[in-house]
């Protein structure tokens, strides 16, 4: 049998009255009059064609039908309240689209991202990695973290961390490297910037005419260092981003010589207004870096 439409007010009035076993206390909870609650309950009983309460001189007692109905309504109202709260929270959330050069993402950001989420739970992070080529506008990014000198047309750039480069390799390879000149006998693992090795050799006191070794070019320092871990050759990469591999002893830094050709920057379009989520991330990022 199809039941007639049951008004929400009547169901709410019954549920509150049944919990308190009092029309008066239910009225106080619902911020209406006692007469209004009594009327709504009577309306519900009429539509269901069963009594839900036994009216007593000093209160109410649930009938068998009322006892069956109460837990169903209480559970339903609790679920509705919880769902509405979540909908409201969701409306207050903001999406933050980040494009991060892979080396910085893996070496610095990811180990700390849980802290940002804990401090700013209203932000939903969408993180994509790149190999230092990011189109903020085309990719719909709020921020791009990349390596360079800070000179990107049409962008506002804020310095984050230096990224000095140094040689890293396995302990087995390092055992053969007595002086910087010994790297000529090893395979050089490098980025697409050929001048990085040249600048490091100069910083190590070798001449610019130092003979080039055989090399493998990578578009990602992550892949480059993975190759170094496998003993493929000697990588020239930022030790700061690979501290876990160095601290574990899987890689070593055979020489103290470093060379700086840029750093990591937080960039955004100059025309992009900063949202609450963007400001929260920027402030957290700078605070975490300066700890």
Buried (B, 14 or more C-beta within 10 A) or exposed (E): EEEEEEEEBBBBBBBBBBBBBBBEBBBBBBEBEBEBBBBBBBBBBEBBEBBBBEEEEEBBEBBEBBEEBBEEBBEEBEEEEEEEEEEEEEEEEBEBBBBBBBBBBBBBBEEEBEEBEEEBEEBEBEBBBBBBEBEBEEEEBBBBBBBBEBEBEEBBBBEBBEBBBBBBBBEEBBEEBEEBBBBBEBBBBBBEBEEBBBBBBBBBEBEEEBEEBEBBEBBBBBBBBBBBBEEBBBBBBBBBBBEEBBEEEBBBBBBEBBBEBBBBBBBBBEEBEBBEBBEBBBEBBEEBBEE
